[in-house]
Amino acid sequence: MLSRTGSHRSLPERGLLLLMVLVFLEGSVLPLGAASSPDISHQEKVDNHKAANQGHINHTKKAFPVLDLDYAHIKVPFEVALWVLLASLMKLGFHLIPRLSSIVPESCLLITVGLLVGGLIKLAGENVPPVLDSQLFFLCLLPPIILDAGYFLPIRPFMENLGTILMFAVVGTLWNAFFIGGLLYAVCQIQPNNPSRLHSLELLPCLLFGSIISAVDPVAVLAVFEEIHINELLHILVFGESLLNDAVTVVLYHLFEEYSGSGEVTVLDCFLGVISFLVVALGGVLVGAIYGILSAFTSRFTSHTRVIEPLFVFVYSYMAYLSAELFHLSGIMALISCGAVMRPYVEANISHKSHTTIKYFLKMWSSVSETLIFIFLGVATVDGPHDWDWLFVTVTVILCLVARIIGVYGLTYVINKFRIVKLTNKDQFIIAYGGLRGAIAFSLGFLLKEEHFPLRNMFLTAIITVVFFTVFVQGMTIKPLVELLAVKKKQEAKRTINEEIHIQFLDHLLTGIEDICGHYGHHHWKDKLNRFNKKYVKKCLIAGERSKEPQLIAFYHKMEMKQAIEMVESGGGVKLPSNVPSTVSMQNIQPKKAPAAKPAERALPQLPKGREEEIRKILRSNLQKTRLRLRSYNRHTLVADPFEDGFGDLLIKKQKIELEKKIKDMSNYLTVPAAPPDSPTMCRARLASGKDTDFKPAQQQKGSKLCPGM
């Protein structure tokens, strides 16, 4: 055993590369070759053996097989495991080469791996399996990515920019679909004297193709924007658009597919299309919210069975997606609303271990699905029946770029009239350039039936070309462009209690200002919703005393526990930060018999003596000036402060002294010169007679002072 362990430890790191090559070859050749080989299966051998026994009277017993091969029995799960293992090894190898990951986006490399796998399968003389089937994509690969995005969606920036996101998602997608489809139809009808197959294209199939190719893909946007670390505003605008345009795409796809055969669309059909859009979008949100509330309510009663807490989150979310797809509603919007609704209540009920499980399982699941989607896209490119037409493909790529640029800049011109924080030209360029297409467009095109759309293969070829152009060209050049234009990057800063206090204070302040002005804006309705949530919803969906806990205290406990977990994971307690969390919140994650660690002293930064003396001088001068500051007067203050009475008298006395001084200075210039003082003889005579001294004691005292010698 010791020799085996030692030999295992002495293996070079190139073993990982060898393992990747073996899995690569095995996944591309072995399963397909075994599946399509002429060898008979175990069941066929048994049937032939029974037939031979019936044909021969003199039967001799055959030896029991020690080792047998039955690949058909484990074909599907074995191939799925090989694909997942290949995707994981590719992702691991990609991040082991930091220079490559800084130049080429991960999505481009994964598509290239898919192209290589498909090429090897072709070279082996086997049929490439239909890996990117629409059912597999929409029911298995897409939901984990959308759930991860919806569950961890930043609610505050999303709601603050909801109007802008809806403009890009609804109006922008409609503009792209009709602009691309209409101009494509016009281009196909050029040169009527030189007839070609493009002249057979009608308007509705072109509009259907435009609706498929116009939608921004959330998987491609996530894969590229998370690598360039763009600021939160641009990320939420582009990613929010890619999520919410699903409803528009679904409605346009079904509408044009339905009426492509009839060839005409009436005004009633357009009106029903608008109603269908509202039903698809709002219905998807409603279905997701219902399942989110059910998940939160179920988590109230899982305090005795903590093991199954993450299961409810995954199952309810997937049921929301399937229920929306059942009625042809927007499954993406159902997942987004389900994750956003359930998260605050579920996290208040479940344990911290369950929260960690949900977080890492969602990240792992979405990462594997995203990797498989791009690999399958490359494999399907090699396999798919292509019908290349230079005119159609080139015009499609150009129209996609032109429609995106015109739509973004035109809508932003209108949006900036209502936004407080305007979108700059740099922001508009990144939004327009970040409109990536992906596997959703390919899967929708794959669903088209060839008997209804004879040029389906040409559509698929154009879609793949647009996807490759946006992912490779735009995805690889957007990071250098962001650095060249000096676009603001995302700041990795943790929220603090001070920041949370100021955010809540500003929310209450703006709500009060709206109430005073009589303008019921979004702050007013947000405050109403928070009050309703605190008074009714929390009591139903959150168990125990946590339902009565203020938002600030809940945020503090969340930060405290997060810091405690990070401290334990980083080394137990060798070096603790200065703000150590309380031991009450640590009891669930720290060992009970762990020795108490001494908090490390805070190290003061070393300053040079000159700098220290300069700081002391600045503080000394400023601290002395603070004693001379007076309280400011506010005319809106209606309630008198009893402690300001003496302070008011002091102000009045000071103002009176200053006024008397000004009057005295002015009297030297506005009055006649005063009479000269009396002589000593006149003073004594006036005092002896007592004249004018009975009722003027002040003048008598003044006269006594003015008399010299007295």
C-alpha positions in Angstrom: 0.0 0.0 0.0 2.9 2.4 0.8 4.5 1.7 -2.5 1.3 2.3 -4.4 0.8 5.6 -2.6 4.3 6.7 -3.2 4.1 5.9 -6.9 0.8 7.8 -7.2 2.3 10.9 -5.6 5.3 10.8 -7.9 3.2 11.0 -11.1 4.0 14.1 -13.2 1.4 16.8 -13.8 1.1 15.7 -17.4 -1.1 12.9 -16.3 -4.0 15.4 -16.4 -3.3 16.1 -20.0 -3.1 12.4 -20.8 -6.5 11.8 -19.0 -8.1 14.6 -21.1 -6.8 13.0 -24.3 -8.1 9.6 -23.4 -11.5 10.9 -22.5 -11.5 13.0 -25.6 -10.8 9.9 -27.8 -13.1 7.6 -25.9 -16.0 10.0 -25.9 -15.7 10.7 -29.7 -15.0 7.2 -31.0 -15.7 4.5 -28.5 -19.4 5.0 -27.7 -20.4 5.7 -31.3 -18.3 2.9 -32.7 -19.7 0.5 -30.1 -23.2 1.7 -30.7 -23.0 1.3 -34.5 -20.7 -1.8 -34.6 -22.0 -5.0 -36.2 -21.5 -7.0 -33.0 -24.7 -8.4 -31.7 -25.9 -7.6 -28.2 -26.3 -9.9 -25.2 -30.1 -10.4 -25.9 -29.4 -11.4 -29.5 -26.9 -14.0 -28.3 -29.5 -15.5 -25.9 -32.1 -15.6 -28.7 -29.7 -17.4 -31.1 -28.7 -19.7 -28.4 -32.4 -20.7 -27.8 -32.9 -21.2 -31.5 -29.9 -23.5 -31.7 -31.2 -25.5 -28.7 -34.5 -26.1 -30.5 -32.8 -27.1 -33.7 -30.5 -29.7 -32.2 -31.8 -32.6 -30.2 -28.5 -33.6 -28.8 -27.8 -30.5 -26.7 -24.4 -29.9 -25.1 -24.3 -27.4 -22.2 -22.3 -24.3 -22.9 -19.8 -22.9 -20.3 -21.0 -19.9 -18.2 -19.5 -16.6 -19.6 -17.1 -15.1 -17.1 -16.9 -11.7 -18.9 -19.5 -10.3 -21.2 -19.9 -6.9 -23.1 -23.4 -5.2 -23.0 -22.8 -1.6 -24.1 -26.4 -1.1 -25.2 -27.5 -1.5 -21.5 -25.4 1.5 -20.4 -25.1 3.5 -23.6 -27.1 6.6 -22.7 -25.8 7.3 -19.2 -22.3 6.4 -20.2 -22.3 8.8 -23.0 -23.8 11.6 -20.9 -21.1 11.0 -18.2 -18.4 11.1 -20.9 -19.7 14.4 -22.3 -19.9 16.0 -18.8 -16.4 14.7 -18.0 -15.1 16.1 -21.2 -16.7 19.4 -20.6 -15.3 19.6 -17.0 -11.8 18.7 -18.1 -11.9 21.3 -20.9 -13.0 23.9 -18.4 -10.2 22.9 -16.0 -7.6 22.9 -18.7 -8.7 26.3 -19.9 -8.2 27.9 -16.5 -4.8 26.3 -16.0 -3.5 28.4 -18.9 -4.0 32.0 -17.7 -2.5 33.6 -20.8 -5.0 31.8 -23.0 -7.9 32.8 -20.9 -6.9 36.4 -21.0 -7.0 36.5 -24.8 -9.7 34.1 -25.9 -13.1 33.9 -24.2 -14.0 30.5 -22.8 -17.0 30.2 -25.1 -14.8 30.5 -28.2 -12.5 27.8 -26.9 -15.4 25.4 -26.1 -16.9 25.9 -29.5 -13.5 25.0 -31.0 -13.4 21.9 -28.9 -16.8 20.9 -30.2 -15.6 21.4 -33.8 -12.6 19.2 -33.1 -14.8 16.5 -31.5 -17.2 16.6 -34.5 -14.3 16.4 -36.9 -12.8 13.4 -35.2 -16.2 11.6 -35.3 -16.4 12.4 -39.0 -12.9 11.1 -39.6 -13.7 7.9 -37.7 -16.4 7.3 -40.3 -19.3 7.5 -37.8 -22.5 9.5 -37.8 -22.4 12.6 -35.6 -25.1 12.3 -33.0 -27.7 15.1 -32.7 -26.3 16.4 -29.5 -28.0 19.8 -29.6 -31.5 18.6 -29.9 -34.1 21.2 -29.1 -35.8 19.1 -26.5 -32.4 18.5 -24.7 -31.5 22.1 -24.9 -34.8 23.7 -23.7 -35.6 21.1 -21.1 -32.2 20.1 -19.7 -29.4 22.5 -20.5 -31.1 26.0 -20.4 -33.0 25.8 -17.1 -29.9 25.6 -14.8 -28.3 28.7 -16.4 -31.5 30.8 -16.1 -32.2 29.6 -12.5 -28.7 30.5 -11.4 -29.1 34.0 -13.0 -32.6 34.5 -11.5 -31.8 33.2 -8.0 -28.7 35.5 -7.7 -30.2 38.4 -9.7 -29.3 41.8 -8.1 -32.9 43.0 -7.5 -32.2 46.6 -6.7 -30.3 47.6 -9.9 -32.6 45.4 -11.9 -35.8 47.2 -10.6 -34.2 50.6 -10.9 -33.4 50.1 -14.5 -36.5 48.1 -15.4 -37.9 50.7 -17.7 -34.7 50.9 -19.8 -34.5 47.1 -19.9 -38.1 46.7 -21.1 -37.5 49.3 -23.8 -34.5 47.4 -25.1 -36.1 44.0 -24.7 -39.6 44.7 -26.2 -39.2 47.7 -28.5 -35.6 46.8 -29.5 -36.4 43.2 -30.3 -39.5 44.2 -32.3 -37.4 46.7 -34.2 -34.6 44.1 -35.0 -37.1 41.5 -36.1 -39.0 43.6 -38.5 -36.0 45.5 -39.7 -34.0 42.4 -40.5 -36.9 40.4 -41.9 -38.2 43.2 -44.0 -34.9 44.2 -45.6 -34.0 40.5 -46.1 -37.2 40.1 -48.1 -36.4 43.2 -50.1 -32.9 41.9 -50.8 -34.2 38.5 -51.9 -36.5 40.2 -54.4 -33.7 42.1 -56.2 -32.9 41.2 -59.8 -36.2 39.7 -60.9 -34.8 39.1 -64.4 -32.3 36.7 -62.9 -34.5 34.2 -61.0 -33.1 32.2 -58.1 -34.4 30.3 -55.2 -34.3 33.4 -53.0 -37.2 34.8 -55.0 -39.4 32.0 -53.6 -39.0 33.4 -50.1 -42.1 35.1 -48.9 -42.4 37.9 -46.3 -43.6 35.9 -43.4 -40.7 33.3 -43.5 -38.3 36.2 -43.6 -40.0 37.9 -40.6 -39.9 34.5 -38.8 -36.2 34.3 -39.5 -35.7 37.9 -38.3 -37.5 37.1 -35.0 -35.3 34.1 -34.4 -32.0 35.9 -35.1 -32.9 39.2 -33.4 -33.0 38.1 -29.8 -29.9 38.5 -27.6 -28.8 35.2 -26.0 -28.5 35.1 -22.2 -26.0 32.2 -22.2 -23.6 34.0 -24.6 -24.0 37.3 -22.7 -23.2 35.7 -19.4 -20.2 33.8 -20.8 -18.6 37.0 -22.2 -19.6 39.7 -19.8 -18.5 37.8 -16.7 -15.0 37.6 -18.1 -14.6 41.3 -19.0 -15.9 42.5 -15.5 -18.0 45.3 -17.0 -19.7 47.7 -14.5 -23.0 46.7 -13.0 -25.2 49.1 -15.0 -24.1 47.9 -18.4 -24.2 44.3 -17.3 -27.7 44.5 -15.9 -29.0 46.3 -19.0 -27.6 43.8 -21.5 -28.3 40.7 -19.4 -31.8 41.9 -18.4 -32.6 42.5 -22.0 -31.5 39.0 -22.9 -33.8 37.6 -20.2 -36.9 39.6 -20.9 -36.9 39.4 -24.7 -37.8 35.8 -24.4 -41.5 36.6 -24.3 -41.2 38.7 -27.5 -39.3 36.0 -29.3 -41.8 33.3 -28.3 -44.8 35.3 -29.4 -43.3 36.3 -32.7 -42.0 32.8 -33.4 -45.4 31.1 -32.9 -47.2 34.0 -34.7 -45.1 33.9 -37.8 -44.9 30.1 -37.8 -48.7 29.8 -37.6 -49.4 32.2 -40.4 -46.5 31.3 -42.7 -48.7 28.6 -44.4 -51.7 30.8 -44.9 -49.7 33.7 -46.2 -51.7 36.6 -44.8 -52.1 38.3 -41.4 -55.1 40.5 -40.6 -55.5 43.3 -38.1 -57.2 40.9 -35.8 -54.2 38.7 -35.8 -52.0 41.6 -34.9 -54.3 42.5 -32.0 -54.3 38.9 -30.8 -50.5 38.9 -31.1 -50.3 41.9 -28.7 -52.7 40.1 -26.3 -50.6 36.9 -26.6 -47.5 38.8 -25.7 -49.0 40.1 -22.5 -50.3 36.7 -21.6 -47.0 35.0 -22.3 -45.0 37.6 -20.4 -47.3 38.2 -17.4 -48.3 34.5 -17.3 -44.7 33.4 -17.0 -44.1 35.9 -14.2 -47.2 34.8 -12.4 -46.5 31.1 -12.7 -42.9 31.6 -11.4 -44.1 33.8 -8.5 -46.7 31.1 -7.4 -44.0 28.4 -7.4 -41.6 30.7 -5.6 -44.2 31.4 -2.8 -44.9 27.6 -2.5 -41.2 27.0 -2.2 -40.8 29.6 0.5 -43.9 28.3 2.4 -42.6 24.7 2.3 -39.2 25.8 3.7 -41.0 27.0 6.9 -41.4 23.4 8.0 -38.0 21.9 7.1 -36.3 22.7 10.4 -36.3 19.0 11.4 -35.2 17.7 7.9 -32.4 20.0 6.8 -31.1 17.5 4.2 -34.0 18.0 1.8 -34.0 21.8 1.9 -32.0 22.4 -1.3 -34.2 19.8 -3.1 -37.3 22.0 -2.7 -35.6 24.9 -4.3 -34.5 23.0 -7.4 -37.7 21.0 -7.8 -40.1 23.9 -7.4 -38.0 26.0 -9.9 -38.0 23.3 -12.5 -41.7 22.7 -12.0 -42.2 26.5 -12.7 -40.3 26.2 -15.9 -42.2 23.1 -17.1 -45.5 24.5 -16.1 -44.8 27.7 -18.2 -43.7 25.6 -21.2 -46.8 23.5 -20.8 -49.0 26.5 -21.7 -46.5 28.0 -24.1 -45.7 30.8 -21.7 -42.2 32.2 -21.1 -40.3 29.6 -19.2 -37.3 32.0 -18.8 -39.4 34.7 -17.1 -41.0 32.0 -14.9 -37.6 30.9 -13.7 -36.4 34.4 -13.1 -39.5 35.4 -11.1 -39.4 32.1 -9.2 -35.8 32.5 -8.1 -36.2 36.2 -7.3 -39.4 35.7 -5.2 -38.3 32.7 -3.2 -34.7 33.7 -2.3 -35.3 36.2 0.6 -37.8 33.9 2.3 -36.0 30.6 1.7 -32.7 32.0 3.0 -34.4 33.1 6.2 -35.7 29.6 6.8 -33.0 27.2 5.7 -29.7 26.5 7.4 -26.4 27.9 6.4 -25.2 24.5 5.1 -28.3 24.3 2.9 -27.6 27.8 1.6 -24.0 26.9 0.7 -25.3 23.7 -1.0 -27.8 25.7 -3.1 -25.2 28.2 -4.1 -22.4 25.8 -5.2 -24.8 23.3 -6.8 -26.4 26.0 -8.9 -23.0 27.4 -9.9 -21.7 23.9 -10.8 -24.9 22.9 -12.7 -25.0 26.2 -14.7 -21.3 26.0 -15.5 -21.5 22.5 -16.8 -24.6 23.3 -18.8 -23.0 26.3 -20.4 -19.9 24.3 -21.3 -22.0 21.5 -22.8 -24.0 24.0 -24.9 -21.0 25.6 -26.5 -19.4 22.2 -27.2 -22.6 20.8 -28.6 -22.9 23.9 -30.8 -19.5 23.1 -32.3 -20.4 19.4 -32.8 -23.8 20.3 -34.4 -22.0 22.7 -36.8 -19.9 19.8 -38.2 -22.9 17.5 -38.4 -25.6 19.9 -39.6 -26.8 19.9 -43.2 -25.5 23.2 -44.5 -26.9 25.2 -47.4 -24.5 28.1 -48.0 -25.7 31.2 -49.9 -23.2 34.0 -49.9 -25.8 36.8 -50.5 -28.2 35.6 -47.8 -25.6 34.9 -45.1 -23.6 38.1 -45.7 -26.7 40.4 -45.8 -27.9 38.7 -42.5 -24.7 39.4 -40.7 -24.6 43.1 -41.9 -28.3 43.7 -41.1 -27.9 42.2 -37.6 -25.1 44.7 -36.8 -26.9 47.7 -38.4 -30.2 47.0 -36.8 -28.6 46.6 -33.4 -26.7 49.9 -33.6 -29.7 51.9 -34.9 -32.0 50.4 -32.3 -29.7 51.0 -29.3 -28.8 54.6 -30.3 -32.4 55.5 -31.2 -33.9 54.0 -28.1 -31.2 55.6 -25.9 -32.0 59.0 -27.3 -35.5 58.6 -26.0 -34.6 56.9 -22.7 -32.0 59.5 -21.7 -34.8 62.1 -21.6 -36.3 60.3 -18.6 -33.2 58.9 -16.9 -31.4 60.7 -14.1 -28.1 58.9 -14.9 -27.7 59.3 -18.6 -26.2 56.6 -20.8 -23.1 58.0 -22.4 -21.9 57.2 -26.0 -19.4 54.7 -24.6 -22.2 52.9 -22.7 -24.4 52.8 -25.9 -21.5 51.4 -27.9 -20.9 48.6 -25.4 -24.6 47.8 -25.2 -24.9 47.6 -29.0 -21.6 45.7 -29.4 -22.6 43.2 -26.6 -25.8 42.0 -28.4 -24.5 38.4 -28.8 -26.5 35.6 -30.3 -26.2 32.0 -29.2 -27.7 28.5 -28.9 -31.3 29.7 -28.4 -31.5 31.0 -31.9 -30.0 27.8 -33.3 -32.4 25.6 -31.4 -35.4 27.7 -32.5 -34.2 27.4 -36.1 -33.7 23.6 -35.6 -37.4 23.3 -34.6 -38.6 24.5 -38.1 -40.1 21.8 -40.2 -38.7 21.4 -43.6 -42.0 20.7 -45.3 -43.3 24.1 -44.3 -39.9 25.9 -44.8 -38.0 24.5 -47.8 -35.0 26.8 -47.1 -34.7 25.6 -43.5 -31.1 24.5 -44.0 -30.1 27.9 -45.4 -31.7 29.5 -42.3 -29.7 27.2 -40.0 -26.4 28.0 -41.9 -27.1 31.7 -41.6 -27.9 31.4 -37.9 -24.7 29.5 -37.2 -22.7 32.1 -39.1 -24.2 34.9 -37.0 -23.6 33.0 -33.8 -20.0 32.4 -34.7 -19.5 36.0 -35.8 -20.9 37.4 -32.6 -19.2 35.0 -30.2 -15.8 34.9 -31.9 -15.4 38.4 -33.4 -17.4 40.5 -31.0 -16.7 38.3 -28.0 -12.9 38.4 -28.6 -12.7 42.1 -29.3 -15.1 43.5 -26.7 -12.5 43.3 -23.9 -9.9 45.3 -25.7 -12.5 47.8 -26.7 -13.6 48.2 -23.1 -10.0 48.9 -22.1 -9.4 51.2 -25.0 -12.5 53.3 -24.3 -11.8 53.3 -20.6 -15.2 52.0 -19.7 -15.8 51.8 -16.0 -15.2 48.3 -14.6 -17.0 46.4 -11.9 -15.7 47.3 -8.4 -15.5 44.3 -6.1 -16.5 46.0 -2.9 -18.4 44.3 -0.1 -21.4 46.1 1.3 -21.0 47.4 4.9 -23.5 48.2 7.6 -22.7 51.9 7.1 -23.7 51.7 3.4 -26.9 49.7 4.2 -27.9 52.4 6.8 -27.4 55.2 4.3 -29.3 53.3 1.6 -32.3 52.8 3.8 -32.1 56.4 5.1 -32.1 57.7 1.5 -35.0 55.4 0.6 -37.1 56.8 3.5 -36.1 60.3 2.7 -37.1 60.1 -0.9 -40.4 58.4 0.1 -41.1 61.3 2.5 -40.3 63.9 -0.2 -42.7 62.1 -2.7 -45.4 62.1 0.0 -44.9 65.8 0.7 -44.9 66.7 -3.0 -48.0 64.5 -3.6 -46.1 62.6 -6.4 -46.5 58.9 -6.0 -43.3 57.6 -7.6 -41.6 54.2 -7.4 -40.2 55.0 -3.9 -43.8 55.5 -2.6 -45.0 52.1 -4.1 -41.8 50.4 -3.0 -42.4 51.6 0.6 -46.0 50.4 0.4 -44.8 47.0 -0.9 -42.2 46.7 1.9 -44.9 47.5 4.5 -47.2 44.9 3.1 -44.4 42.4 3.0 -43.4 43.0 6.6 -47.0 43.0 7.9 -48.5 40.0 6.1 -46.1 38.1 3.8 -43.2 37.6 6.1 -45.5 36.2 8.8 -46.8 33.5 6.4 -43.5 32.6 4.7 -40.9 32.9 7.4 -40.9 30.7 10.5 -40.1 31.9 14.0 -38.9 35.3 15.2 -37.1 35.9 11.9 -40.3 37.2 10.4 -40.3 40.2 12.9 -36.6 40.9 12.4 -35.8 44.4 10.9 -34.1 44.5 7.6 -31.0 46.1 9.0 -30.6 43.5 11.7 -31.1 40.7 9.2 -28.5 42.2 7.0 -26.1 42.4 9.9 -26.6 38.8 10.8 -26.1 37.8 7.2 -22.8 39.7 7.0 -21.7 38.4 10.4 -22.3 34.8 9.4 -20.6 35.3 6.0 -17.5 36.8 7.7 -17.5 34.0 10.2 -17.6 31.3 7.5 -14.8 33.0 5.6 -12.7 33.2 8.8 -13.2 29.5 9.6 -12.5 28.4 6.0 -9.3 30.6 5.9 -7.6 28.8 8.8 -9.7 28.4 11.9 -8.5 31.3 14.0 -4.8 31.8 13.6 -5.3 35.4 12.6 -8.7 36.9 13.2 -9.8 40.2 11.8 -10.4 43.2 14.0 -14.2 43.0 13.9 -14.7 39.4 15.1 -18.3 38.2 14.8 -20.2 37.3 17.9 -19.9 33.7 19.3 -23.7 33.3 19.1 -23.7 33.2 15.3 -20.6 31.1 15.3 -21.9 28.1 17.2 -23.3 26.3 14.1 -20.0 26.3 12.2 -17.2 26.2 14.8 -16.2 23.1 16.7 -17.7 23.0 20.2 -14.3 22.2 21.9 -12.2 24.5 19.9 -9.8 26.6 21.9 -10.7 30.3 22.1 -8.5 32.3 19.8 -7.1 35.6 20.9 -8.1 38.5 18.6 -5.1 39.9 16.8 -4.2 43.5 17.6 -4.8 46.1 15.0 -1.6 47.2 13.4 -1.3 50.9 12.9 0.3 52.1 9.6 3.8 53.5 10.0 3.9 57.3 9.1 7.0 59.4 8.7 7.5 62.0 11.5 7.0 65.0 9.1 3.7 63.6 7.8 2.6 62.8 11.4 3.3 66.3 12.5 1.5 67.7 9.5 -1.6 65.6 10.4 -1.5 66.8 14.0 -1.3 70.4 12.9 -4.3 70.0 10.6 -6.4 68.3 13.3 -5.4 70.8 16.0 -6.5 73.8 13.8 -9.7 72.1 12.7 -10.7 70.9 16.1 -10.2 74.3 17.6 -12.4 75.8 14.9 -15.3 73.5 15.7 -15.9 75.2 19.0 -16.7 78.5 17.2 -19.3 76.9 15.0 -22.9 77.9 15.6 -26.0 75.9 15.0 -27.7 76.4 11.7 -31.3 77.7 11.7 -33.9 75.8 9.7 -37.1 77.6 8.9 -38.9 74.2 8.5 -38.3 73.3 12.1 -41.7 73.8 13.8 -41.0 72.3 17.2 -38.9 74.5 19.6 -35.9 72.9 21.3 -35.9 73.6 25.0 -32.2 73.3 25.2 -31.7 76.2 22.7 -33.2 79.0 25.0 -29.9 80.1 26.4 -28.2 79.7 23.1 -30.9 82.1 21.5 -30.3 84.7 24.2 -26.6 84.5 23.5 -27.2 85.1 19.8 -29.6 88.1 20.5 -27.1 89.7 22.9 -24.3 89.3 20.4 -26.4 90.8 17.6 -27.4 93.7 19.9 -23.7 94.5 20.7 -22.8 94.5 17.1 -25.7 96.8 16.2 -24.8 99.3 18.9 -21.2 99.3 17.7 -22.4 100.0 14.1 -24.7 102.9 15.4 -21.9 104.4 17.4 -19.5 104.3 14.4 -22.2 105.9 12.2 -22.9 108.7 14.7 -19.5 110.1 14.1 -20.5 110.9 10.6 -24.2 111.7 10.8 -24.3 114.1 13.9 -22.9 117.6 14.7 -19.7 117.8 16.8 -20.3 117.4 20.6 -20.0 120.4 23.0 -16.6 120.9 24.6 -16.3 119.7 28.2 -17.0 122.2 31.1 -14.3 123.8 33.0 -13.6 122.7 36.7 -15.2 125.9 38.0 -18.5 125.3 36.1 -18.6 121.8 37.3 -18.2 122.7 40.9 -20.9 125.3 40.6 -23.3 122.9 39.0 -22.7 120.4 41.7 -23.2 122.9 44.4 -26.5 124.2 43.0 -27.8 120.7 42.3 -29.3 121.8 39.0 -30.4 119.2 36.6 -29.3 116.3 38.9 -32.6 115.3 40.4 -34.0 113.4 37.6 -30.8 112.7 35.5 -28.4 110.6 37.6 -26.7 109.2 34.6 -25.9 112.7 33.3 -24.8 113.7 36.8 -22.4 110.8 36.9 -21.2 111.7 33.4 -20.7 115.3 34.3 -18.7 114.3 37.4 -16.4 112.2 35.2 -16.0 115.0 32.6 -14.9 117.5 35.2 -11.2 117.6 35.4 -9.8 117.3 38.9 -12.9 115.6 40.3 
